[in-house]
């Protein structure tokens, strides 16, 4: 299978080089001195349809060979592996992020002390977390003083 692939690849490269050469050898339509100054404006949009020259027939044939070899190379290369398949999966550049709570503090398993603060409260002792809302609930807010308008005399 690899011999066939390289044969098609060589045919493809030869077709590419000859196609480039044949296209560059062709004379463009309306490239004479008169058309540079507006003299060729009476022709149709794509120029008059003339007989097919040898160069135009060779261009058509080489274009067909180019398309067929391109499709053949894509089909033959599909069965082979890629360079990216040889990269090990463990070489991931981004490490997995630790789970965090809504505040961005890393979560620790219940019962284990937090590595950042050894004496801090953990999820197993909820007393400090509930003490703050209870203290806030017992405090009564001071009434807001509203200014009373003074009557005008």
PyMOL commands that set and color helices and strands:
alter all, ss='L'
color gray80, all
select helices_A, chain A and resi 2-25+33-36+54-77+83-86+127-138
alter helices_A, ss='H'
color red, helices_A
deselect
rebuild
show_as cartoon
